[in-house]
């Protein structure tokens, strides 16, 4: 190692207190995100145990998504109004309380309430983590830290169903919550002592009109999109209609409140071109990720008649690879910037769609495995730079609002991507000539959906060309921990 390299390594080393704070927040985020997907595997067991049908059980997932979509926009105001430690304590307390209710509840209503309370804590945790990184970590080192966050965001959802499957093999479904509870409580106790206050709370008013508009706007969109492709066409139409109107009124209300710095979600973040471009690319990438998560298992199970274990084993390598590459991509981002990572990543995503559009009843399993790994590699090269570039382009006073917008976009774009894939697959499959085998029809629908999303992804590639690394202007200042 040269003297310059050794000096840089010493300079880039984070203070011990910062490392401890980030470690607590990362472990907390991992646990809450892990629990988001862990319940999916247990739904059939819960249906049998509680005597409910599939549509009722699905509310355990839909209710979680709706709560996330409604609460996340409020976190920007919350992180201005309350000290950092208080926000962390609130997030983990809500998650722990919801986990306890879900673990001991003996009926569907109590289980649903537990999931909603859990989601409230989860919704606060990710914006808090990202905002803390922006405030504590110098710009020259943010890539590697954001890379670790990408690992949490990518690996936790992949590990959740696996963990749940192992628990269900030996224990009742309530232990999916019961095993997580002591871990969450331990993180709460440690974090209440380790997480410092990084801000001076500002007495920002909570606009009571914006809260219901948030629920109608983002909640309506997520609910309506979640019903696309189902038999509940009325619910879909009403949800999307209410969502569009509510979102329009919400935006108008925030633009008015911004004049006096009282907006619930400050939309002046979008006046920063790099932030706006990053959010646009992130929305498409999230739609691609969540759409593929729902489409690929459908293809494997209904076209190729693969058992659930086979599906899990085939998709797990790509998901874990995407998570494990996060820190590596983060370090490369700090050295070379976003463009040289994101352009090859975007091309890899496009190449994966080229393979997915060839799917048929005779497609070998290894071709789908390669396509999924290629997609995972591409997205791994995209997410860390997108998180870092988007928030790094904002002034410090907008970090909380920017983090809330990133979280909201993830939820809405994920629901939109799922809806797009399911709708196209169903419509094209239904349009096949009479007598076409169901497997062949669904394969045609899958090809059409991957081709359409691949064409949409071309817009993302064009936008990436214009993204650049924000200046490291904020390295000279650091918040005072107290």
DOZAKOL-923986 format. One record per residue (C-alpha): x, z negated, y; residue in three letters. Coordinates in steps of 0.1 Angstrom, whole numbers. Last residue first. Layout:
N
+-------+-------+-------+------+
!    c1 !    c3 !    c2 ! type !
+-------+-------+-------+------+
!     X !     Z !     Y !  Ala !
...
+-------+-------+-------+------+
This chain:
482
+-------+-------+-------+------+
!    c1 !    c3 !    c2 ! type !
+-------+-------+-------+------+
!  -257 !  -221 !   142 !  Unk !
!  -240 !  -188 !   137 !  Unk !
!  -229 !  -170 !   169 !  Unk !
!  -235 !  -133 !   168 !  Unk !
!  -205 !  -109 !   169 !  Unk !
!  -194 !   -85 !   196 !  Unk !
!  -165 !   -61 !   197 !  Unk !
!  -176 !   -42 !   167 !  Unk !
!  -207 !   -30 !   184 !  Unk !
!  -193 !     4 !   196 !  Unk !
!  -185 !    17 !   161 !  Unk !
!  -201 !    50 !   170 !  Unk !
!  -229 !    62 !   148 !  Unk !
!  -219 !    84 !   118 !  Unk !
!  -234 !   119 !   120 !  Unk !
!  -267 !   136 !   109 !  Unk !
!  -273 !   172 !   119 !  Unk !
!  -265 !   188 !    86 !  Unk !
!  -287 !   163 !    69 !  Unk !
!  -318 !   177 !    86 !  Unk !
!  -313 !   211 !    69 !  Unk !
!  -309 !   195 !    35 !  Unk !
!  -341 !   175 !    40 !  Unk !
!  -360 !   206 !    49 !  Unk !
!  -348 !   222 !    16 !  Unk !
!  -363 !   191 !    -2 !  Unk !
!  -398 !   205 !     4 !  Unk !
!  -389 !   235 !   -18 !  Unk !
!  -377 !   212 !   -45 !  Unk !
!  -410 !   192 !   -42 !  Unk !
!  -429 !   224 !   -48 !  Unk !
!  -408 !   235 !   -78 !  Unk !
!  -410 !   200 !   -93 !  Unk !
!  -448 !   200 !   -90 !  Unk !
!  -452 !   235 !  -104 !  Unk !
!  -430 !   228 !  -134 !  Unk !
!  -449 !   196 !  -141 !  Unk !
!  -482 !   214 !  -140 !  Unk !
!  -470 !   240 !  -164 !  Unk !
!  -457 !   212 !  -187 !  Unk !
!  -492 !   196 !  -185 !  Unk !
!  -509 !   229 !  -196 !  Unk !
!  -484 !   233 !  -225 !  Unk !
!  -490 !   197 !  -237 !  Unk !
!  -528 !   200 !  -234 !  Unk !
!  -529 !   232 !  -255 !  Unk !
!  -543 !   262 !  -237 !  Unk !
!  -578 !   269 !  -250 !  Unk !
!  -592 !   278 !  -216 !  Unk !
!  -566 !   294 !  -193 !  Unk !
!  -546 !   269 !  -172 !  Unk !
!  -561 !   257 !  -139 !  Unk !
!  -565 !   221 !  -151 !  Unk !
!  -527 !   218 !  -157 !  Unk !
!  -521 !   232 !  -122 !  Unk !
!  -544 !   207 !  -106 !  Unk !
!  -532 !   177 !  -126 !  Unk !
!  -495 !   183 !  -121 !  Unk !
!  -500 !   191 !   -84 !  Unk !
!  -521 !   159 !   -78 !  Unk !
!  -498 !   136 !   -98 !  Unk !
!  -466 !   149 !   -81 !  Unk !
!  -481 !   147 !   -46 !  Unk !
!  -497 !   113 !   -51 !  Unk !
!  -465 !    98 !   -64 !  Unk !
!  -446 !   112 !   -35 !  Unk !
!  -472 !    99 !   -10 !  Unk !
!  -471 !    64 !   -25 !  Unk !
!  -433 !    63 !   -22 !  Unk !
!  -434 !    78 !    13 !  Unk !
!  -458 !    50 !    24 !  Unk !
!  -438 !    22 !     8 !  Unk !
!  -403 !    34 !    18 !  Unk !
!  -415 !    43 !    53 !  Unk !
!  -427 !     7 !    58 !  Unk !
!  -393 !    -7 !    48 !  Unk !
!  -374 !    16 !    71 !  Unk !
!  -398 !     8 !    99 !  Unk !
!  -393 !   -29 !    94 !  Unk !
!  -355 !   -25 !    95 !  Unk !
!  -358 !    -5 !   127 !  Unk !
!  -380 !   -32 !   143 !  Unk !
!  -355 !   -59 !   134 !  Unk !
!  -325 !   -39 !   145 !  Unk !
!  -341 !   -30 !   179 !  Unk !
!  -323 !   -57 !   200 !  Unk !
!  -290 !   -46 !   185 !  Unk !
!  -291 !   -11 !   198 !  Unk !
!  -300 !    15 !   172 !  Unk !
!  -278 !    43 !   156 !  Unk !
!  -265 !    18 !   130 !  Unk !
!  -300 !    13 !   116 !  Unk !
!  -304 !    49 !   107 !  Unk !
!  -268 !    57 !    98 !  Unk !
!  -264 !    27 !    75 !  Unk !
!  -297 !    31 !    55 !  Unk !
!  -292 !    69 !    53 !  Unk !
!  -255 !    66 !    43 !  Unk !
!  -265 !    42 !    14 !  Unk !
!  -295 !    62 !     3 !  Unk !
!  -279 !    97 !     0 !  Unk !
!  -250 !    96 !   -24 !  Unk !
!  -270 !    75 !   -48 !  Unk !
!  -298 !   100 !   -45 !  Unk !
!  -276 !   129 !   -57 !  Unk !
!  -262 !   109 !   -86 !  Unk !
!  -297 !    98 !   -97 !  Unk !
!  -309 !   134 !   -96 !  Unk !
!  -279 !   146 !  -117 !  Unk !
!  -286 !   117 !  -141 !  Unk !
!  -323 !   128 !  -144 !  Unk !
!  -314 !   164 !  -149 !  Unk !
!  -288 !   156 !  -175 !  Unk !
!  -313 !   134 !  -194 !  Unk !
!  -339 !   161 !  -192 !  Unk !
!  -315 !   186 !  -207 !  Unk !
!  -305 !   161 !  -234 !  Unk !
!  -341 !   158 !  -246 !  Unk !
!  -343 !   194 !  -255 !  Unk !
!  -371 !   214 !  -238 !  Unk !
!  -394 !   229 !  -265 !  Unk !
!  -427 !   216 !  -250 !  Unk !
!  -416 !   230 !  -216 !  Unk !
!  -394 !   219 !  -186 !  Unk !
!  -376 !   246 !  -168 !  Unk !
!  -386 !   233 !  -133 !  Unk !
!  -368 !   201 !  -141 !  Unk !
!  -334 !   219 !  -143 !  Unk !
!  -337 !   235 !  -109 !  Unk !
!  -351 !   202 !   -96 !  Unk !
!  -318 !   186 !  -107 !  Unk !
!  -299 !   212 !   -88 !  Unk !
!  -318 !   204 !   -56 !  Unk !
!  -308 !   167 !   -60 !  Unk !
!  -272 !   177 !   -66 !  Unk !
!  -273 !   198 !   -34 !  Unk !
!  -286 !   168 !   -15 !  Unk !
!  -258 !   147 !   -29 !  Unk !
!  -231 !   173 !   -20 !  Unk !
!  -245 !   173 !    16 !  Unk !
!  -249 !   135 !    18 !  Unk !
!  -214 !   124 !    10 !  Unk !
!  -194 !   147 !    33 !  Unk !
!  -221 !   143 !    60 !  Unk !
!  -222 !   105 !    60 !  Unk !
!  -187 !    93 !    72 !  Unk !
!  -154 !    99 !    56 !  Unk !
!  -138 !    64 !    53 !  Unk !
!  -167 !    39 !    58 !  Unk !
!  -190 !    63 !    38 !  Unk !
!  -165 !    63 !     9 !  Unk !
!  -167 !    25 !     7 !  Unk !
!  -205 !    27 !     7 !  Unk !
!  -206 !    54 !   -19 !  Unk !
!  -186 !    31 !   -42 !  Unk !
!  -208 !     1 !   -35 !  Unk !
!  -240 !    22 !   -43 !  Unk !
!  -226 !    39 !   -75 !  Unk !
!  -238 !    10 !   -97 !  Unk !
!  -274 !    14 !   -85 !  Unk !
!  -276 !    51 !   -91 !  Unk !
!  -258 !    48 !  -124 !  Unk !
!  -283 !    21 !  -135 !  Unk !
!  -313 !    44 !  -128 !  Unk !
!  -296 !    74 !  -144 !  Unk !
!  -287 !    55 !  -175 !  Unk !
!  -322 !    39 !  -178 !  Unk !
!  -343 !    71 !  -178 !  Unk !
!  -336 !    81 !  -214 !  Unk !
!  -337 !    46 !  -228 !  Unk !
!  -370 !    38 !  -212 !  Unk !
!  -386 !    70 !  -224 !  Unk !
!  -374 !    64 !  -259 !  Unk !
!  -388 !    28 !  -259 !  Unk !
!  -422 !    42 !  -247 !  Unk !
!  -425 !    67 !  -276 !  Unk !
!  -418 !   104 !  -269 !  Unk !
!  -447 !   128 !  -274 !  Unk !
!  -428 !   157 !  -258 !  Unk !
!  -456 !   168 !  -234 !  Unk !
!  -476 !   136 !  -230 !  Unk !
!  -448 !   110 !  -233 !  Unk !
!  -418 !   127 !  -219 !  Unk !
!  -437 !   146 !  -193 !  Unk !
!  -456 !   115 !  -182 !  Unk !
!  -424 !    95 !  -181 !  Unk !
!  -408 !   122 !  -158 !  Unk !
!  -437 !   124 !  -134 !  Unk !
!  -441 !    87 !  -123 !  Unk !
!  -404 !    79 !  -116 !  Unk !
!  -400 !   115 !  -103 !  Unk !
!  -426 !   110 !   -76 !  Unk !
!  -410 !    76 !   -67 !  Unk !
!  -376 !    92 !   -62 !  Unk !
!  -388 !   124 !   -45 !  Unk !
!  -411 !   106 !   -21 !  Unk !
!  -382 !    82 !   -13 !  Unk !
!  -359 !   112 !    -6 !  Unk !
!  -386 !   129 !    16 !  Unk !
!  -391 !    97 !    36 !  Unk !
!  -354 !    90 !    39 !  Unk !
!  -348 !   125 !    53 !  Unk !
!  -374 !   119 !    80 !  Unk !
!  -361 !    84 !    87 !  Unk !
!  -326 !    97 !    91 !  Unk !
!  -338 !   124 !   115 !  Unk !
!  -356 !    98 !   137 !  Unk !
!  -327 !    74 !   136 !  Unk !
!  -302 !   101 !   146 !  Unk !
!  -325 !   114 !   174 !  Unk !
!  -329 !    79 !   190 !  Unk !
!  -363 !    81 !   207 !  Unk !
!  -377 !    71 !   173 !  Unk !
!  -365 !    35 !   178 !  Unk !
!  -388 !    34 !   209 !  Unk !
!  -415 !    28 !   183 !  Unk !
!  -413 !   -10 !   187 !  Unk !
!  -435 !   -25 !   160 !  Unk !
!  -456 !   -54 !   171 !  Unk !
!  -451 !   -42 !   207 !  Unk !
!  -448 !   -68 !   234 !  Unk !
!  -419 !   -54 !   254 !  Unk !
!  -441 !   -49 !   285 !  Unk !
!  -442 !   -11 !   285 !  Unk !
!  -439 !   -12 !   247 !  Unk !
!  -475 !   -26 !   245 !  Unk !
!  -490 !     8 !   254 !  Unk !
!  -469 !    27 !   230 !  Unk !
!  -477 !     1 !   203 !  Unk !
!  -515 !     5 !   208 !  Unk !
!  -513 !    43 !   206 !  Unk !
!  -493 !    41 !   174 !  Unk !
!  -518 !    16 !   159 !  Unk !
!  -548 !    38 !   169 !  Unk !
!  -532 !    68 !   152 !  Unk !
!  -524 !    47 !   121 !  Unk !
!  -560 !    34 !   119 !  Unk !
!  -575 !    69 !   122 !  Unk !
!  -551 !    82 !    95 !  Unk !
!  -555 !    52 !    72 !  Unk !
!  -593 !    51 !    75 !  Unk !
!  -596 !    87 !    65 !  Unk !
!  -570 !    83 !    37 !  Unk !
!  -588 !    53 !    23 !  Unk !
!  -623 !    68 !    26 !  Unk !
!  -612 !   100 !     9 !  Unk !
!  -593 !    83 !   -19 !  Unk !
!  -621 !    57 !   -25 !  Unk !
!  -646 !    85 !   -27 !  Unk !
!  -624 !   105 !   -51 !  Unk !
!  -622 !    76 !   -76 !  Unk !
!  -617 !    97 !  -107 !  Unk !
!  -579 !    95 !  -102 !  Unk !
!  -556 !   122 !   -90 !  Unk !
!  -551 !   106 !   -56 !  Unk !
!  -561 !    70 !   -57 !  Unk !
!  -527 !    56 !   -48 !  Unk !
!  -526 !    79 !   -18 !  Unk !
!  -558 !    64 !    -5 !  Unk !
!  -546 !    28 !   -10 !  Unk !
!  -512 !    35 !     7 !  Unk !
!  -528 !    53 !    36 !  Unk !
!  -555 !    26 !    41 !  Unk !
!  -530 !    -2 !    40 !  Unk !
!  -507 !    16 !    65 !  Unk !
!  -535 !    23 !    90 !  Unk !
!  -563 !    -2 !    83 !  Unk !
!  -540 !   -32 !    77 !  Unk !
!  -517 !   -23 !   106 !  Unk !
!  -548 !   -17 !   129 !  Unk !
!  -560 !   -52 !   118 !  Unk !
!  -527 !   -67 !   130 !  Unk !
!  -523 !   -46 !   162 !  Unk !
!  -554 !   -61 !   178 !  Unk !
!  -541 !   -97 !   175 !  Unk !
!  -509 !   -88 !   194 !  Unk !
!  -484 !  -115 !   186 !  Unk !
!  -468 !  -126 !   218 !  Unk !
!  -430 !  -126 !   220 !  Unk !
!  -416 !  -161 !   228 !  Unk !
!  -380 !  -150 !   220 !  Unk !
!  -360 !  -168 !   193 !  Unk !
!  -323 !  -169 !   199 !  Unk !
!  -308 !  -151 !   170 !  Unk !
!  -283 !  -156 !   142 !  Unk !
!  -296 !  -188 !   127 !  Unk !
!  -275 !  -195 !    96 !  Unk !
!  -283 !  -190 !    59 !  Unk !
!  -264 !  -215 !    39 !  Unk !
!  -285 !  -246 !    38 !  Unk !
!  -320 !  -231 !    34 !  Unk !
!  -304 !  -204 !    14 !  Unk !
!  -293 !  -229 !   -13 !  Unk !
!  -327 !  -245 !   -16 !  Unk !
!  -346 !  -212 !   -16 !  Unk !
!  -322 !  -195 !   -40 !  Unk !
!  -327 !  -224 !   -64 !  Unk !
!  -365 !  -221 !   -60 !  Unk !
!  -364 !  -184 !   -68 !  Unk !
!  -343 !  -190 !   -99 !  Unk !
!  -367 !  -218 !  -110 !  Unk !
!  -397 !  -193 !  -106 !  Unk !
!  -382 !  -162 !  -124 !  Unk !
!  -386 !  -177 !  -159 !  Unk !
!  -422 !  -187 !  -152 !  Unk !
!  -433 !  -153 !  -138 !  Unk !
!  -425 !  -131 !  -168 !  Unk !
!  -432 !  -163 !  -187 !  Unk !
!  -469 !  -157 !  -181 !  Unk !
!  -468 !  -127 !  -204 !  Unk !
!  -465 !  -148 !  -235 !  Unk !
!  -430 !  -151 !  -252 !  Unk !
!  -408 !  -134 !  -278 !  Unk !
!  -410 !   -96 !  -273 !  Unk !
!  -427 !  -101 !  -240 !  Unk !
!  -395 !  -116 !  -225 !  Unk !
!  -374 !   -86 !  -237 !  Unk !
!  -399 !   -61 !  -223 !  Unk !
!  -400 !   -79 !  -190 !  Unk !
!  -363 !   -77 !  -186 !  Unk !
!  -364 !   -40 !  -194 !  Unk !
!  -393 !   -35 !  -169 !  Unk !
!  -373 !   -52 !  -142 !  Unk !
!  -339 !   -37 !  -149 !  Unk !
!  -348 !    -3 !  -133 !  Unk !
!  -365 !   -18 !  -103 !  Unk !
!  -335 !   -41 !   -97 !  Unk !
!  -309 !   -14 !  -101 !  Unk !
!  -319 !     8 !   -72 !  Unk !
!  -327 !   -16 !   -44 !  Unk !
!  -300 !   -40 !   -55 !  Unk !
!  -273 !   -13 !   -58 !  Unk !
!  -284 !     1 !   -24 !  Unk !
!  -278 !   -33 !    -9 !  Unk !
!  -243 !   -32 !   -24 !  Unk !
!  -238 !     2 !    -7 !  Unk !
!  -251 !   -13 !    25 !  Unk !
!  -222 !   -37 !    23 !  Unk !
!  -197 !    -9 !    16 !  Unk !
!  -210 !    12 !    45 !  Unk !
!  -212 !   -16 !    70 !  Unk !
!  -175 !   -22 !    71 !  Unk !
!  -165 !    -1 !   102 !  Unk !
!  -198 !   -11 !   119 !  Unk !
!  -188 !   -48 !   118 !  Unk !
!  -211 !   -69 !    96 !  Unk !
!  -230 !   -99 !   109 !  Unk !
!  -258 !   -84 !   130 !  Unk !
!  -264 !   -52 !   110 !  Unk !
!  -262 !   -71 !    77 !  Unk !
!  -287 !   -96 !    90 !  Unk !
!  -311 !   -69 !    99 !  Unk !
!  -308 !   -53 !    65 !  Unk !
!  -314 !   -86 !    47 !  Unk !
!  -344 !   -96 !    69 !  Unk !
!  -360 !   -62 !    65 !  Unk !
!  -357 !   -67 !    27 !  Unk !
!  -370 !  -102 !    25 !  Unk !
!  -401 !  -101 !    46 !  Unk !
!  -421 !   -77 !    23 !  Unk !
!  -410 !   -97 !    -7 !  Unk !
!  -425 !  -129 !     7 !  Unk !
!  -458 !  -112 !    13 !  Unk !
!  -457 !   -95 !   -20 !  Unk !
!  -455 !  -128 !   -38 !  Unk !
!  -485 !  -140 !   -20 !  Unk !
!  -504 !  -109 !   -30 !  Unk !
!  -492 !  -112 !   -66 !  Unk !
!  -503 !  -149 !   -68 !  Unk !
!  -538 !  -140 !   -54 !  Unk !
!  -541 !  -113 !   -81 !  Unk !
!  -533 !  -138 !  -108 !  Unk !
!  -557 !  -163 !   -93 !  Unk !
!  -585 !  -137 !   -93 !  Unk !
!  -576 !  -125 !  -129 !  Unk !
!  -580 !  -158 !  -145 !  Unk !
!  -560 !  -187 !  -158 !  Unk !
!  -534 !  -191 !  -130 !  Unk !
!  -503 !  -210 !  -141 !  Unk !
!  -476 !  -183 !  -138 !  Unk !
!  -493 !  -162 !  -111 !  Unk !
!  -498 !  -193 !   -88 !  Unk !
!  -461 !  -203 !   -94 !  Unk !
!  -448 !  -168 !   -86 !  Unk !
!  -470 !  -167 !   -54 !  Unk !
!  -455 !  -201 !   -43 !  Unk !
!  -420 !  -189 !   -50 !  Unk !
!  -425 !  -156 !   -31 !  Unk !
!  -441 !  -174 !    -1 !  Unk !
!  -413 !  -200 !    -1 !  Unk !
!  -386 !  -173 !    -4 !  Unk !
!  -399 !  -154 !    27 !  Unk !
!  -407 !  -185 !    48 !  Unk !
!  -373 !  -200 !    41 !  Unk !
!  -356 !  -167 !    51 !  Unk !
!  -377 !  -164 !    83 !  Unk !
!  -369 !  -201 !    92 !  Unk !
!  -332 !  -195 !    87 !  Unk !
!  -332 !  -165 !   110 !  Unk !
!  -350 !  -183 !   138 !  Unk !
!  -386 !  -172 !   146 !  Unk !
!  -402 !  -149 !   172 !  Unk !
!  -378 !  -120 !   171 !  Unk !
!  -376 !  -119 !   133 !  Unk !
!  -414 !  -122 !   130 !  Unk !
!  -421 !   -94 !   155 !  Unk !
!  -400 !   -69 !   134 !  Unk !
!  -415 !   -85 !   102 !  Unk !
!  -451 !   -74 !   112 !  Unk !
!  -446 !   -38 !   100 !  Unk !
!  -436 !   -51 !    66 !  Unk !
!  -468 !   -72 !    61 !  Unk !
!  -494 !   -44 !    58 !  Unk !
!  -475 !   -20 !    35 !  Unk !
!  -462 !   -48 !    13 !  Unk !
!  -497 !   -62 !     9 !  Unk !
!  -510 !   -28 !    -1 !  Unk !
!  -482 !   -23 !   -26 !  Unk !
!  -489 !   -57 !   -43 !  Unk !
!  -526 !   -50 !   -43 !  Unk !
!  -520 !   -17 !   -60 !  Unk !
!  -499 !   -32 !   -87 !  Unk !
!  -521 !   -62 !   -97 !  Unk !
!  -550 !   -39 !   -88 !  Unk !
!  -541 !   -18 !  -118 !  Unk !
!  -555 !   -46 !  -140 !  Unk !
!  -590 !   -39 !  -127 !  Unk !
!  -588 !    -1 !  -134 !  Unk !
!  -573 !    -8 !  -169 !  Unk !
!  -601 !   -30 !  -180 !  Unk !
!  -602 !   -68 !  -180 !  Unk !
!  -605 !   -93 !  -209 !  Unk !
!  -579 !  -118 !  -196 !  Unk !
!  -556 !  -117 !  -226 !  Unk !
!  -562 !   -81 !  -236 !  Unk !
!  -557 !   -68 !  -200 !  Unk !
!  -527 !   -91 !  -195 !  Unk !
!  -510 !   -76 !  -226 !  Unk !
!  -516 !   -41 !  -214 !  Unk !
!  -503 !   -49 !  -179 !  Unk !
!  -470 !   -66 !  -192 !  Unk !
!  -448 !   -35 !  -188 !  Unk !
!  -458 !   -31 !  -152 !  Unk !
!  -452 !   -68 !  -144 !  Unk !
!  -414 !   -64 !  -141 !  Unk !
!  -416 !   -38 !  -113 !  Unk !
!  -420 !   -60 !   -83 !  Unk !
!  -403 !   -90 !  -100 !  Unk !
!  -369 !   -72 !   -98 !  Unk !
!  -375 !   -66 !   -61 !  Unk !
!  -380 !  -104 !   -55 !  Unk !
!  -350 !  -114 !   -76 !  Unk !
!  -326 !   -88 !   -62 !  Unk !
!  -336 !   -96 !   -26 !  Unk !
!  -328 !  -133 !   -32 !  Unk !
!  -295 !  -124 !   -48 !  Unk !
!  -286 !  -102 !   -19 !  Unk !
!  -297 !  -128 !     7 !  Unk !
!  -275 !  -155 !   -10 !  Unk !
!  -245 !  -132 !   -13 !  Unk !
!  -249 !  -121 !    23 !  Unk !
!  -248 !  -156 !    36 !  Unk !
!  -218 !  -165 !    14 !  Unk !
!  -199 !  -134 !    25 !  Unk !
!  -206 !  -141 !    61 !  Unk !
!  -193 !  -177 !    57 !  Unk !
!  -161 !  -164 !    40 !  Unk !
!  -153 !  -140 !    69 !  Unk !
!  -154 !  -103 !    60 !  Unk !
!  -122 !   -85 !    51 !  Unk !
!  -120 !   -53 !    71 !  Unk !
!   -91 !   -65 !    92 !  Unk !
!   -71 !   -75 !    62 !  Unk !
!   -77 !   -42 !    45 !  Unk !
!   -69 !   -23 !    77 !  Unk !
!   -36 !   -42 !    81 !  Unk !
!   -27 !   -35 !    44 !  Unk !
!   -35 !     2 !    49 !  Unk !
!   -14 !     4 !    81 !  Unk !
!    15 !   -14 !    64 !  Unk !
!    14 !    10 !    34 !  Unk !
!     0 !     0 !     0 !  Unk !
+-------+-------+-------+------+
